[in-house]
Amino acid sequence: MAASIIDSSIFQGIFSSDAMRHVWSDENRTAKYVEIERALAIVQARLGIIPQEAADEIVSHCHLDQIDMARLRQQTERIGYPILGVVTQINQRCRDKLGEFVHWGATTQDITDTATVLQIREGLALVDADLKGIADALARLAEAHRLTPMIGRSNLQQAIPVTFGYKMAGLLSAVLRHRERIAQLKERVLVGEFAGAAGTLASIEKGAMDTQAGLCAELGLKQPVIAWHTIRDNIAEVGTVLGLIGGTLGKLSMDVKLMMQTEVGEVYEPYHHGRGSSSTMPQKRNPISSCYIHAAISVVRQHTAALLDAMVADHERSTGPWEIEWISLPETFCLIAGALKQSRFVVEGLQVDAEAMRRNIEMTGGLVMSEAVMMGLGPYIGREYAHDLVYDLCRQSLADRTPLIELLAAHPEIRRHVDRAALEAMLDPANYLGQSGVFVDRVLDAHRRQAGA
């Protein structure tokens, strides 16, 4: 019986992904607990802290299939934490009381936090793989439409021409930065936790630091400089980066939704029969993936705030803030996986209508080129005066529904300096794309460098 959107048998494939749901599943989480207990026994036997015979016996029972999950639920509900239940089950399977050496010198939070880091490592790999796919698709769109003119918009009003490639390159630049952030935060976040009750490792008289170093090495994690039981900037950083990624995906979905409007029609989400259709209006083609992205990343942002709140922990072991992470971190990863999945689907199959883009530029009869005209006339009559003159002619064009070129060509002061051909060149969107192509090329170069790294 599933009650959340992430585990819903109906919606789970829309708002998350199977791979990410596995990462944060009870089974994988418990497998990580068992993996850590196994590694701890191996390292401590190597250091002579526990008998080799005990380690061999413990390791032989450190397998997920030897954990009774129904019993673990009962133990967790009784105790409040699952680690002791796992330790007890391993211990009871061992012969001759050798299981008493399992979990030697560790505390519940050591195992829980280290397991969380192992899950984060797996989750970030999935996130980065989708970001790479999105980056590659955006790069293809940016290159293919490097000089495809479209209208830029300011306050939802037509502004000046840009190119569709420029628009895609802007999104690509953010995705590249997100991949850099993931690479950078791994150095700070993929760090184990083994510090004992209050973080001092007092529970191990000899070989405490060697145990910590060996355990982290066995798990492929960095050794912590000091305990981080209640110093949670690392977890909050992960949540913040996922929130930033969600913001970029939200920007993508917002623009796609707006460009898919019937009156605009510049791009469309990939078409499949029946996708995005209405139960009552057969003509509709709804931006369904963009809607899912918007919803998912909005909740991710709330979880990001919760993870920041979880940083405010009391003393050396906290009373509640830690548990916030148990709720928010898995949902953050699962929802961002769904948003990434939908975003990748959109950009890899985006349908672009360059003719509609050109038509929308031309719908104002040249008014969107007023800045180009103002700048073109500036050297002759002064920029400020040119601005006021063109402003008045734009108002007249709107009032009389007269194409701007006719008013410009007929104005005596303008005619003294430029002819109609020059005015038509000023009004050509292709001549007023600025450095759009250069910016696209710079972002594509950055993408190639990152891909080759």
N, C-alpha and C positions, 0 to 999 in steps of 0.2 A: 504494500500500500504506500504509494508516493503522494506526499502532500506539497512538495515544493516544485516550482517550475523546472528546476534543474534535473530532478529525478522523475518528473512526470513521464509516463510512458507515451504520452501524446506530444509533449513539447520539448523533451530533453534534446532532441536532435536539432532544434531551432535555437534554443537559448544557451546551449553548451555544445560540447563534443564528447564523444565516447572516450577518447584518449584522455582528455582532461578530467572527466568524471572518474576514470580509473585512478588517476594520480591521487585524487582526494577521497577515494573510497575507503570504507572501513577496512576492507581486506588489504589494500596497499599500505594504509597507515599502520595496521597491525603487523604486516610483514616487515615494515621498517623497524618497529620496536624489536621484533625478533632478530632482525639482521644486526642491530646495534648490540643487543645482549650477546649474540654470537661473537661479534668482533671483540667485545670487551673481554670475554672469557679467553679468547685466543691470545690477546695481547697480555693479559695478566698472567697467563700460564707461561708465556715466553719470558716475562720478567721475574718469574718465580714468586709472584704474589699469591697465586692460587695453585693447587696441585695440577699437574698436567692431566692426570686421570680425571679430575673434576671437569677440566675444560673440555676434554674429549667427550665426556658424557653429556655435558651441557650442549655442546655443538651438535651432537647427534639428535637432539630434540628441538633444536632451533629451526623449525620449519613451520610455515603457516598452517599446513594441513594437520599439525598436531595441536593447534589451538582450537578449542571448542568455542565458536563465536557466540552461541546462545548463552553458554555459561559466562563468557566474558562480559556480555551485556549485563547479566545479573550481578556479577562482581563489581562492575563499574557503577551500577546504580546504587549498590550498597556502600562502596568505598568512596566514590566520587571521582575517581581517576582510573583509567584502564591499565596503567603500567603494573601495579601490584597484582592485578588479575593475571596478566601475561606471565609475570615472574613466578607466581604461585603455580600456574599450570606447567611451566617448564620444570620447576623444582619437583613437583609431584611425579613427573614422568621419569625423573632420574633415579638410579639405583643407589642404595647404600648411603643415602643422605648427601651424595655428591652435589645434588642440586642446591644445597645451601650456599654454594659459592657463586651462584648466578647473581648478577646485579651487584657485585662486590664493590662497596664504596660509592655507589651511584645513588642519585636521588631521582624521584619521579620526573622532575622538570628536566634533568639532564637528558633522559631518554626521549621525552616528549619534544623538547626543542630540537634535538639533533634529528629526530624523525621528520619534524617540520622542515628543517633545512634540506633534507634529502628529497622531500616532496617538492619544495620550492625549486630545487635543481631540475627535477623532471618537468615541472610546470613551466619554468622559464625556457627550457629547450623547445617545448611545444609552441610557446608564444613566439619565440624568435623565428622558428621555422615558418609560421604563418606570416610574420612581418616580412620575412625575406620574399615569400610568395607575393605578398601585396606590393612590395617594393619593385619586384621584377615586372609586375603587371603595370604599375604606374609608370615605370620607365618606358615600357613599350608605348603606352598612350602618349607620354610626353614627347617621345621621339617622332611618333607618327603624326602628331598634331602640333609640332614645333611652331609652325607658322599658320595654323588654322585660326583665322580671326573669329573672335566671339566678343560679345559685349561684357565688359567688366561692370560690376554693380556696386553701388554705394548706398547704404540705407534702403536697400531693395529697389533703388532707382537706377536706370541706366546711367553709366558714368562715361568711360572711354573704352575703346577697344583694347583687349588683351588677346592672348591666344589660348586655345584650350590646352595646348601643351604646357604653357606657362602655369595654368591652373593646376594641372596634374603634377608638375614639377614642384610646386609649392607643397603639396601634400607629401610627395616623395621625400622632400628635404626633412620633413618632420619624422617620417618613418625611419629614415636613416639615423636621425638623432636618437630615436627610441632604441634602435639596435645598439647604438653606442652606449646608451645608458645601461642596458642589460649587461653588456660586456663589462662595464665599469663596476656595476654594483655587485657582480659575482665575487669580486675580490673582497668585498666587505661583508657579504651575506653568507657565502658558502663556507661557514665557519661552524665547527662542532661546539657542543656544550657538554662538559664533564667537569663538575666543580663541587659536587656534594651539597649538603643541606643548606649552607649559607654562602656557598661559593668559594670556600677556603680550602677545600679538599682535605679537611682534617680527618676524614674517615679512612684515609690511606696513610699509614705511618711512613712507609718507605716506598719510593717509586711512584709517587703521586703524579708528578709532572711527566714522567716517562709513560705512565698509563694514559694520561691525557693526549700526549703527542702520538703514541702508538695507535690509540683508538681513532683519532682523526685521520691519521695516515691510512689505516685499514679501510676507512669509509671514503677516502678520497676528498677529505675536507681539510681546511686550514685549521691550525690550532689557535684557540682564542688567546688573546693577550691577558684577559681577565674575564671572570664570569660575567655573563650578560643576562642573568635570570630576570632582572628588573630594569635592564637598560635595553630598550626595545627599538632603538632607532633603525636597526637593520631590518626588522620586519615591517616597520612603518615605511621605510624606503621602498621596499618591494611594492607595498600597496600604493604608494604615491606614483611610482613609475607606471604601474598598471592603470592608475587613474589618468595619467598623462596620455598613455596610449589610447585609452577610451575617449579622451577629449578629441584626439585627432580623428578617430573613427567616427565620432559624432559629427565632426565638421564635414567629413566626407559624405556621410548619410544625409546631412542637412542640405548640402549643395545638390546632391542627386535628387532628393525630393523636390526641391525648388525647380530644378531644370526639367523634371518630368511633368510638371504641371501642363495641362492641356494647352494653355495659352503660350507656353514657352517651347516645350517639346524638343529640347536640344540633346538630351541623352535619355536612355532608358535602361533600366535593369535588364539583365538577360531574360529572354522570353522562353517560357515553357508553357505548354498548353494548360490553360486554367489557372496559371500562377497569378496571384494578385487580382483575381476576378471578383466581382461583386455578386451577391446572391440575388440581387434585384436589378442591377444595371449592367447589362451585358457588354456595354461599350468600355467599361472601366479597365484600366491597367494600373493597379495600385503599386506604389513603391514599397513592396512588402518587406524586403530585406532591410531597407533603410529604416523602416518602422521598428523592426526587431533590434537593430543596432542602437537606435535612439533609446529604446526602453532599457536595454541591458546596460549601456554605459552610464545611464542616469543612476541606476542602482549601484554600479561600481563606485561612482563618486561618493555615495553615501557610506559605502564600506571603507573607502579610503579615509574618510573623516573618522570613522570608528577606530581604525588602526592607529591613527594619530592620537586618538583619545586613550588608547590602550598603553601608550607610552607613559602615562601618568600613573606610575606604579608605586606602591608603598614599600619602603624598606628593602630588604634583601629577597623576600619572596612575597608576592602580592596577593591581595584578597579580592579578586574579581577582574581587574584589567587584563590579566593573562587570558582568561577565558573568552574575552571579546575576540581575540585572535582566532580561537577555535571556530567561532561562528563566521567571522567576516572574511578571513583569508581564503578558505576553500571556495566560498561563494564568489569572491572577487575573481579568482582564477577561472572558475567555471563559467561565469558570465562573460568575462573578457574573451574566453575561448569561443563562446558563441558569437560575440560581436566580430571577432577576427574571422571566423568561418564565414559569416554573412558578408563581411567586407571583401574578403578574397573572392567570393562568388561574384560579387558586383563588379569589381574592377577587372577580373579576368574575362568577363563576358559583356562588359559595358558596350551598349550600342550607341554610337555617336552620330548625330545628324548635323553635318557641317553646313548643309544648305539651310537648315532652320536657324543655325547660329548666324549665318550671313543675313537671313531674312529679318531676324530680330535686331541686328545692328541697323538695318535700313528702315525699320518701321517708323522712326521719328523724322524721316525726311532730311537727314543730315545733322539734326540737332546734337547728336552725341559727338559730333566732330567739332563742336564749337571751341573747345580748348585748342585744337589744332589750328583753327582759323585765327583765333586770338594770338597765338604764338607766331603764326605766319605773318600777321599784319603788324605785330609789335615793332619790328625793326623800322617800319615805315612811319607809323603814327604813334608809337609809344605803347607799351604793354597795357598800362592802366586805361588809357583812352580806348584802346582796341577792345579791352574787356567790356567796358560800358557800352560801346557801340554794338558789339556782337550780342551782348545781353539784350539790348533793345530789339535787335533784329530777330532774336530767338523768340521773344515774347510776341512779336508781330507774326512770326511764322506759325506759332501755336494758335493765335487768335484768328488768323485768316486762312489757316490750313494751306499755306503756301510753302513749297519746298525752300529750304534755306538758301540753296544755290541761286535761286531767282532773285531773292532779296539782296544777297551779297553782290551779285553781278550788276544789279541795277543801281546800287548805291554810288553816287557820284564821287565821294571821297575815296571809296575803295577802288573804283575803276581807274582812278588816277595812278594807282601804284601797281595793281596786279590785274591781269586779264582773266577771263573766264576759265581758260585752261589751267591756270595756276590755282584758281579757287577750287576747281574740280580735283586737282591733285591733293590740295589740303583736305578735302572732304572724303578722300579715299581711305577707308580704314586700314588697308594694307600698308599705307605710308605712315601710319601713326601707331605702330606696335612697339615703339621704343626699343628697349634692349631685351624684349621678351625671348627672342631666340638665344641670345647670349646667356641669359639666366638659365634657360632650359639646359643648354650645353654644360654649364657649370655644375648643375645638379646631377646631370647624367654622368659627368666625370667623377663626381663624388660617389655615385652609385657603383660605377665600375671599380673604383679603388676599394670600396668596402667589399664588393663581391670577390675581389682578388686577394683580399687580406687573409 
